Amino acid sequence: MSISLSSLILLPIWINMAQIQQGGPDEKEKTTALKDLLSRIDLDELMKKDEPPLDFPDTLEGFEYAFNEKGQLRHIKTGEPFVFNYREDLHRWNQKRYEALGEIITKYVYELLEKDCNLKKVTIPVDATESEPKSFIFMSEDALTNPQKLMVLIHGSGVVRAGQWARRLIINEDLDSGTQIPFIKRAVNEGYGVIVLNPNENYIEVEKPKTHVQSTSDSTDEPAEKRERKDKVSKETKKRRDFYEKYRNPQREKEMVQLYIRENGSPEEHAVYVWDHFIAQSVAENVFFVAHSYGGLAFVELNCCNWVSSSEPLDTSVESMLPDCPRVSAAF
């Protein structure tokens, strides 16, 4: 007999084994009945009723969305803007759907940088081996050879990647509001070389390898009866823990480990790396930075210099109350 709990609410039940052993026959009988009930619950069926599979399309077309001529994300059938609450009362599922769409948009923006802005994708570290984790930036053909001016764009923290200012604006407003593309196109038209940093691409994720846990009976010289009893308790504990974990997180996602990208493991490291290997190699007479939010702090890591109003002679060091880049006198 299988019990499907579509209308019941399960609450974690913690059983004090010492109390059970001391309790009377009635308490033991209740505990036995409870264990019997739990053993007959069709947990998989219960979870299917709670949350749909976290299985989402991998293309904009699969989501039935597209960007129109104004750069606005619209449903291809209804013409309506993106709807976050696609399923009522399933916030976690809706959030995962939103994140899946966001990953598709990230790739879409990368394509626009190459096709519409004519930037090239450059792998970093520049001396990366075939097997090590890698990232990339985008550059115009003349980024290092333009003798006059170079523009460098740095986005802020969070889920945004190269070419984006804010994912939320891309989805809810338009591409011009949420991406760096208008800046890039204007810079190119006005004769700038362009480098687009990617400071949040700091690692790759791979599935965590499964580890074999040696059973107690394999690693001890205890009497056989005692080993069997301990193994039984261990199995029961694991079964109970898995039961509650499956109820709490029915669609348990794969355990992942992060493999950091050499010399690019943080936004600050990334900014310094791109400076040393690209920007510093540019022949441009003037270099301009456009940085948003945390991108400004990453820029400060380049050991920049801030000329501030002061009566001291030009370039005299000026004490700062804040831990930012060095300040010197502008002599006015």
Summary of the structure (lengths in Angstrom):
residues: 332
radius of gyration: 29.0
end to end distance: 87.3
largest distance: 92.0
contacts: 861
relative contact order: 0.11
helix: 38%
strand: 16%
